[in-house]
Amino acid sequence: MAPAQREPKVVVLGGGSWGTTVASICARRGPTLQWVRSEETANDINEKHRNTKYLGDEVALSPTLQATTDFSEAADCADVIVMGVPSHGFRGVLEQLAKELRPWVPVVSLVKGLEQGTNMRMSQVVDEVLPGHPAGILAGPNIAREVAEGYAAAAVLAMPDQHLASNLASLFRTQRFRTYTTDDVVGVEMAGALKNVYAIAVGMGYSLGIGENTRAMVMARAVAEMSKLGVAMGGHRDTFAGLAGIGDLIVTCTSQRSRNRHVGEQLGSGKTIEEIISAMNQVAEGVKAASVIMEFAAEYGISMPIAREVDSVINHGSTVEDAYRGLAAEKPGHEVYGSGF
């Protein structure tokens, strides 16, 4: 009779809403430890099974989830690392992790963004800082608060090795949270970064009072844009028609809990990007991704009018009205092979 195998220990790094939600999901499946910076948040999780700061007082977390502020404790016991740290802090946490983590431990990113300065996807940052550690991403239409409240949802786990993805997926799978798998890490990461930029565009439209048909048009053309760039960078076209693509795009563009849609709406109300960001207690990755996406568009020779207009508003002084006038001026061509809006 084969000896019983030890259950893998999942360590989630980051104390935000989505990191906490994923940590609670994993804790329902097996031993899970969450590293957070704040002693107050750690105590809230350990004693009250809450993350009041990011998920409110009504959301109950798994009673088996444990939290710590001791980074070494978290790194030393990890069989799987889940990175819930925003893109701007991602590399710094990995560099700290490199001093402590055992070889070959898989690293799963929750970040739907790109690193400014290097234009790297998060798996590329992992490959650079933690060579030899399998790196992937968990992504999909996942508004954290809804998932934490127990509403049914789904995500896709992308890892370079499909066998590894299949094994890891069970750690994130519950009766109400369906986890699919793929080996298209590039496609899932790019879909996650791109949809945030398009959610800002739709949010700007909400502030202008555009109609439902207009919103649907912008979202449909956004899928065309993101697919073209994603495929050019090595992603699979089918990925952009799946959970990480259309699925996440829909919820990020339409949910009132969407941070990136909120940014677009606030831009439309006349606030500056600096005012909007300073008033938020969580990160809207689309703000930082917009300029990187335009660099990619130039590098690959792809016309991306929606992303261009979002970047113009965020980084180059255009108004929301200018953005939608710019889109309206685009001449429609072939729906699939055309280069315009």
URKA-V415383 format. One line per field, one symbol per residue. burial: 1 if it has 24 or more other C-alpha atoms within 12 Angstrom, else 0. Layout:
burial->???
//
This chain:
burial->00000001111111111111111111111111111100001111110111110111001111111111101001111111111111111110110011001000111111111111001111111110110011111111111111111100111111110001100111111100111111111111111111111111111111110000001111111111111111101011101111111111111111100111111111110011100110000111111111111111100001111111111111000011111101100000000000011
//
